[in-house]
Amino acid sequence: MKIIFLIFASVIFFFAFGCKSDNYATLNNYVVAEIVNFDLNCSTCILKFPNDALTIKHEIGASRDNYYQTVNLNKDTFKIGQKVLVKLRIAEENELMACITLYPSYDYSNIFITDFKHVE
Protein backbone atom coordinates (compact mmCIF):
# COMPACT_ATOMS: atom_id res chain seq x y z
CA MET A 1 0.00 0.00 0.00
CA LYS A 2 2.83 2.42 0.84
CA ILE A 3 4.52 1.75 -2.51
CA ILE A 4 1.32 2.54 -4.42
CA PHE A 5 0.92 5.75 -2.41
CA LEU A 6 4.54 6.77 -3.13
CA ILE A 7 4.15 6.09 -6.85
CA PHE A 8 0.89 8.03 -6.94
CA ALA A 9 2.43 10.95 -5.00
CA SER A 10 5.48 10.96 -7.32
CA VAL A 11 3.29 11.11 -10.41
CA ILE A 12 1.24 13.98 -8.96
CA PHE A 13 4.41 15.86 -7.99
CA PHE A 14 5.92 15.36 -11.46
CA PHE A 15 2.85 16.74 -13.21
CA ALA A 16 2.49 19.63 -10.79
CA PHE A 17 6.11 20.76 -10.64
CA GLY A 18 8.21 18.76 -13.08
CA CYS A 19 7.11 20.17 -16.41
CA LYS A 20 7.27 23.77 -17.45
CA SER A 21 4.02 24.91 -18.98
CA ASP A 22 4.03 26.22 -22.53
CA ASN A 23 0.94 28.29 -21.74
CA TYR A 24 2.40 31.74 -21.23
CA ALA A 25 0.19 34.42 -19.75
CA THR A 26 -1.28 36.56 -22.51
CA LEU A 27 -3.37 39.71 -22.44
CA ASN A 28 -5.76 39.63 -25.39
CA ASN A 29 -7.01 43.18 -24.84
CA TYR A 30 -5.08 46.32 -25.66
CA VAL A 31 -3.68 48.21 -22.67
CA VAL A 32 -2.04 51.62 -22.58
CA ALA A 33 1.72 51.49 -22.17
CA GLU A 34 4.14 54.36 -21.80
CA ILE A 35 7.70 54.25 -23.09
CA VAL A 36 9.74 55.20 -20.01
CA ASN A 37 13.24 54.28 -21.13
CA PHE A 38 15.30 52.36 -23.63
CA ASP A 39 17.63 49.47 -23.05
CA LEU A 40 20.54 50.80 -25.11
CA ASN A 41 22.32 47.46 -24.77
CA CYS A 42 19.51 45.74 -26.70
CA SER A 43 17.91 48.73 -28.47
CA THR A 44 14.51 47.84 -27.01
CA CYS A 45 11.86 49.74 -25.08
CA ILE A 46 11.11 49.72 -21.37
CA LEU A 47 7.40 50.14 -20.63
CA LYS A 48 5.14 50.98 -17.72
CA PHE A 49 1.38 50.67 -17.65
CA PRO A 50 -0.08 53.77 -15.98
CA ASN A 51 -3.75 52.76 -16.27
CA ASP A 52 -3.44 48.98 -15.96
CA ALA A 53 -0.57 48.37 -13.52
CA LEU A 54 -2.64 46.05 -11.29
CA THR A 55 -3.96 44.06 -14.26
CA ILE A 56 -0.43 43.61 -15.61
CA LYS A 57 0.89 42.56 -12.17
CA HIS A 58 -1.92 40.04 -11.79
CA GLU A 59 -1.87 38.58 -15.32
CA ILE A 60 1.81 38.88 -16.30
CA GLY A 61 3.56 39.19 -12.93
CA ALA A 62 5.25 41.87 -10.91
CA SER A 63 8.37 43.62 -12.12
CA ARG A 64 10.77 45.96 -10.37
CA ASP A 65 9.42 49.54 -10.27
CA ASN A 66 6.48 48.29 -12.39
CA TYR A 67 8.69 48.57 -15.49
CA TYR A 68 8.81 45.82 -18.11
CA GLN A 69 11.52 45.07 -20.66
CA THR A 70 10.19 44.40 -24.14
CA VAL A 71 12.06 41.86 -26.21
CA ASN A 72 10.69 42.99 -29.55
CA LEU A 73 9.91 46.74 -29.57
CA ASN A 74 12.80 48.51 -31.25
CA LYS A 75 13.71 51.84 -29.67
CA ASP A 76 14.11 53.53 -33.06
CA THR A 77 10.34 53.38 -33.56
CA PHE A 78 9.40 55.20 -30.34
CA LYS A 79 10.16 58.20 -28.12
CA ILE A 80 10.41 58.35 -24.33
CA GLY A 81 7.07 59.50 -22.93
CA GLN A 82 5.13 58.18 -25.93
CA LYS A 83 2.02 56.12 -25.25
CA VAL A 84 1.09 53.04 -27.25
CA LEU A 85 -1.71 50.51 -27.10
CA VAL A 86 -0.24 47.03 -26.73
CA LYS A 87 -1.25 43.42 -26.49
CA LEU A 88 1.38 41.45 -24.64
CA ARG A 89 2.43 38.19 -23.08
CA ILE A 90 5.29 36.85 -21.03
CA ALA A 91 8.36 36.40 -23.24
CA GLU A 92 9.37 32.82 -23.89
CA GLU A 93 12.93 31.81 -23.15
CA ASN A 94 13.79 31.28 -26.83
CA GLU A 95 12.67 34.85 -27.63
CA LEU A 96 15.13 36.52 -25.26
CA MET A 97 18.04 38.16 -27.01
CA ALA A 98 21.59 37.39 -25.93
CA CYS A 99 22.02 40.98 -24.75
CA ILE A 100 19.21 40.43 -22.23
CA THR A 101 20.36 37.07 -20.94
CA LEU A 102 24.15 37.54 -21.04
CA TYR A 103 24.50 41.27 -20.37
CA PRO A 104 21.26 42.50 -18.79
CA SER A 105 20.96 46.24 -18.31
CA TYR A 106 17.94 45.88 -16.02
CA ASP A 107 16.28 43.17 -14.00
CA TYR A 108 12.78 43.93 -15.25
CA SER A 109 10.39 41.18 -16.29
CA ASN A 110 10.57 40.42 -20.00
CA ILE A 111 7.46 40.77 -22.13
CA PHE A 112 6.69 40.10 -25.78
CA ILE A 113 4.42 42.56 -27.56
CA THR A 114 2.03 40.62 -29.79
CA ASP A 115 0.51 43.75 -31.35
CA PHE A 116 0.65 47.50 -30.89
CA LYS A 117 -1.02 50.68 -32.12
CA HIS A 118 0.32 54.19 -31.83
CA VAL A 119 -1.80 56.50 -29.68
CA GLU A 120 -2.52 59.78 -31.42
SULTAGI-V482736 format. One line per field, one symbol per residue. ss: DSSP state (~ for helix, > for strand, _ for the rest). burial: 1 if it has 24 or more other ideal C-beta (glycine too) atoms within 12 Angstrom, else 0. A space follows every 50 residues. Layout:
ss = ???
burial = ???
This chain:
ss = _~~~~~~~~~~~~~~~~~_______>>>>>>>>>>>>>>____>>>>>__ __~~~~~~~____~~~_>>>>>>>~~~_____>>>>>>>>__~~~__~~~ ~~______>>>>>>>>>>__
burial = 00000000000000000000000000100011111111100101111110 01000100110010011111111010010001111111111000011001 00000101111111010000
